[in-house]
């Protein structure tokens, strides 16, 4: 007579779902600090084109301190990315401190070429930015620069890279720009992520996304 012994599975032989699949980290999209270039002026649309060119190569206003919430996000992140623009680089230096920062032009801001308005119309750079973004977004006004369709592709590429990194189980922090961060956030939502924390679009603000 033969005897068959049943052998119970041990935890090492039958890993739990939690052990097999690590939890996803969050994706945090943060805007850079306040730039040094002043917005307190009235300029024409053509002058705004020059103003934006200087804004794109400029750094941050001196004397700023990152909010503790953003410093904490950096401390808890497994990876920190930053746009290659100077204002994002200086933001990364202030926030990440001695941490490694992955610099990538993939995260630069979408272009803001203004429409050609009569020279007697003078507005602040803030309002020209709103008008230029509307013309770019709705009427595809790009003046040979990146189109909205091209920026959408870039935003989806950025979202996929961040999702892959978050898949390693740690938070991912991006220090970049207001509107392109918004575009990336929209792509994250399409990939099944939800906006769990929203500090808006002010300087030093962050928007935290978690997998549903």
C-alpha positions as CSV (number, residue, x, y, z in Angstrom):
1,X,0.0,0.0,0.0
2,X,1.4,3.3,-1.1
3,X,1.1,6.5,0.9
4,X,1.0,9.9,-0.8
5,X,2.0,12.9,1.4
6,X,0.5,16.3,0.6
7,X,3.0,19.1,0.9
8,X,1.7,22.5,1.9
9,X,3.0,25.5,-0.1
10,X,5.4,27.8,1.7
11,X,5.3,31.6,1.3
12,X,8.5,31.4,-0.8
13,X,6.9,28.9,-3.2
14,X,3.6,30.8,-3.6
15,X,4.3,34.6,-3.4
16,X,1.4,36.8,-2.7
17,X,0.2,39.2,-5.4
18,X,1.7,42.1,-3.4
19,X,5.1,40.4,-3.4
20,X,4.9,39.6,-7.1
21,X,3.8,43.1,-8.2
22,X,5.2,46.0,-6.3
23,X,2.9,49.0,-5.7
24,X,3.3,51.8,-8.2
25,X,4.8,55.0,-7.1
26,X,3.1,58.4,-7.6
27,X,4.0,60.8,-10.4
28,X,4.5,64.4,-9.2
29,X,4.5,67.2,-11.8
30,X,5.9,70.4,-10.3
31,X,6.3,73.9,-11.8
32,X,9.5,75.8,-11.6
33,X,10.1,78.8,-9.2
34,X,9.4,82.4,-10.1
35,X,11.6,83.6,-13.0
36,X,13.7,86.7,-12.7
37,X,12.3,88.4,-15.8
38,X,9.6,90.8,-14.8
39,X,6.0,90.7,-16.1
40,X,5.3,94.2,-15.0
41,X,5.4,95.9,-18.4
42,X,3.1,96.7,-21.3
43,X,4.4,95.4,-24.7
44,X,3.2,94.7,-28.2
45,X,2.7,91.2,-29.6
46,X,6.1,91.5,-31.5
47,X,7.8,92.7,-28.3
48,X,6.3,89.8,-26.5
49,X,8.0,87.5,-29.0
50,X,11.3,88.9,-27.9
51,X,10.2,88.9,-24.2
52,X,9.4,85.2,-24.4
53,X,12.8,84.5,-26.0
54,X,14.5,86.1,-23.0
55,X,12.2,84.2,-20.6
56,X,13.2,80.9,-22.2
57,X,16.9,81.4,-21.5
58,X,16.5,83.1,-18.1
59,X,16.8,81.8,-14.6
60,X,15.0,82.4,-11.3
61,X,14.5,85.5,-9.3
62,X,17.0,85.5,-6.4
63,X,16.1,84.9,-2.8
64,X,13.3,82.3,-3.2
65,X,12.8,79.3,-0.9
66,X,11.0,76.2,-2.1
67,X,8.0,75.2,-0.1
68,X,8.5,72.3,2.4
69,X,5.9,70.2,0.6
70,X,8.0,70.2,-2.6
71,X,11.2,69.5,-0.6
72,X,9.5,66.6,1.0
73,X,8.3,65.3,-2.4
74,X,11.9,65.4,-3.6
75,X,13.2,63.6,-0.5
76,X,10.6,60.8,-1.0
77,X,11.1,60.4,-4.8
78,X,13.0,57.5,-6.3
79,X,13.8,59.5,-9.4
80,X,13.8,63.3,-10.1
81,X,13.5,64.6,-13.7
82,X,14.0,68.3,-14.8
83,X,13.5,70.2,-18.0
84,X,16.7,71.4,-19.7
85,X,15.6,75.1,-19.4
86,X,17.6,77.2,-17.0
87,X,14.7,78.1,-14.8
88,X,13.9,74.4,-14.3
89,X,17.5,73.6,-13.7
90,X,17.8,76.2,-10.9
91,X,14.5,74.9,-9.5
92,X,16.0,71.4,-9.4
93,X,19.1,72.6,-7.7
94,X,17.0,74.3,-5.0
95,X,14.7,71.3,-4.5
96,X,16.8,68.2,-5.1
97,X,19.9,69.7,-3.5
98,X,22.5,66.9,-3.7
99,X,20.2,64.3,-5.3
100,X,20.8,63.1,-8.9
101,X,18.6,64.9,-11.4
102,X,17.8,63.5,-14.8
103,X,17.9,66.4,-17.2
104,X,15.7,65.9,-20.3
105,X,14.6,68.3,-23.0
106,X,11.5,66.2,-23.4
107,X,10.0,68.2,-20.5
108,X,10.6,71.7,-21.9
109,X,7.6,74.1,-22.2
110,X,5.4,74.1,-25.3
111,X,6.1,77.1,-27.5
112,X,4.3,80.4,-27.2
113,X,4.5,82.4,-30.5
114,X,2.1,85.3,-30.3
115,X,-0.3,86.2,-33.1
116,X,0.5,89.4,-35.0
117,X,-1.7,92.1,-33.4
118,X,-1.5,95.9,-34.3
119,X,1.3,97.7,-32.5
120,X,-1.1,100.0,-30.7
121,X,-2.3,97.0,-28.7
122,X,-0.1,96.7,-25.6
123,X,-0.7,94.1,-22.9
124,X,1.3,92.6,-20.0
125,X,3.3,89.4,-20.8
126,X,0.8,87.5,-18.7
127,X,-2.1,88.3,-21.0
128,X,0.0,87.8,-24.1
129,X,0.8,84.4,-22.8
130,X,-2.9,83.5,-22.5
131,X,-3.6,84.8,-26.0
132,X,-0.6,83.1,-27.5
133,X,-1.5,79.8,-25.9
134,X,-5.1,80.1,-27.1
135,X,-3.9,80.8,-30.7
136,X,-1.4,77.9,-30.5
137,X,-3.9,75.4,-29.0
138,X,-7.0,76.3,-31.0
139,X,-5.7,77.8,-34.3
140,X,-2.4,75.8,-34.5
141,X,-0.5,79.1,-34.7
142,X,3.1,77.9,-34.4
143,X,5.3,79.9,-36.7
144,X,7.4,76.9,-37.6
145,X,7.9,75.8,-34.0
146,X,6.4,72.7,-32.4
147,X,2.7,72.3,-33.3
148,X,0.1,71.2,-30.8
149,X,-0.1,67.8,-32.4
150,X,3.7,67.4,-32.0
151,X,3.5,68.5,-28.4
152,X,0.7,66.0,-27.7
153,X,3.0,63.2,-29.0
154,X,5.8,64.5,-26.8
155,X,3.6,64.7,-23.8
156,X,2.5,61.1,-24.3
157,X,6.1,60.0,-24.6
158,X,6.9,61.8,-21.4
159,X,3.9,60.2,-19.6
160,X,5.0,56.7,-20.7
161,X,8.5,57.2,-19.4
162,X,7.2,58.4,-16.0
163,X,4.8,55.5,-15.8
164,X,7.5,53.1,-16.5
165,X,9.7,54.6,-13.8
166,X,6.8,54.7,-11.3
167,X,6.4,51.0,-12.0
168,X,9.6,50.4,-10.1
169,X,7.6,51.2,-6.9
170,X,8.9,54.6,-6.0
171,X,7.6,58.2,-6.5
172,X,8.8,60.2,-9.5
173,X,9.2,64.0,-9.4
174,X,9.3,66.2,-12.5
175,X,10.5,69.8,-12.2
176,X,9.3,71.5,-15.4
177,X,6.7,74.0,-16.8
178,X,3.1,74.9,-16.2
179,X,1.4,74.1,-19.5
180,X,3.4,71.1,-20.6
181,X,3.0,69.6,-17.2
182,X,-0.7,70.0,-17.8
183,X,-0.4,68.2,-21.1
184,X,1.5,65.4,-19.5
185,X,-1.1,65.2,-16.7
186,X,-3.9,64.8,-19.3
187,X,-2.0,61.9,-20.9
188,X,-1.5,60.3,-17.5
189,X,-5.3,60.4,-17.0
190,X,-5.8,58.6,-20.3
191,X,-3.4,55.9,-19.1
192,X,-5.6,55.4,-16.0
193,X,-4.0,57.7,-13.5
194,X,-5.9,60.1,-11.3
195,X,-5.1,63.6,-10.0
196,X,-4.8,62.9,-6.2
197,X,-3.4,66.3,-5.2
198,X,-3.7,69.6,-7.0
199,X,-1.9,72.8,-6.0
200,X,-2.8,74.6,-9.2
201,X,-0.3,76.2,-11.6
202,X,1.5,78.7,-9.5
203,X,5.2,78.8,-9.1
204,X,6.6,75.9,-7.0
205,X,3.3,74.1,-7.1
206,X,2.8,70.4,-7.6
207,X,0.2,68.1,-9.0
208,X,0.3,64.5,-7.8
209,X,-1.0,61.6,-9.9
210,X,-1.7,58.1,-8.6
211,X,-2.8,55.0,-10.4
212,X,-6.5,54.3,-10.1
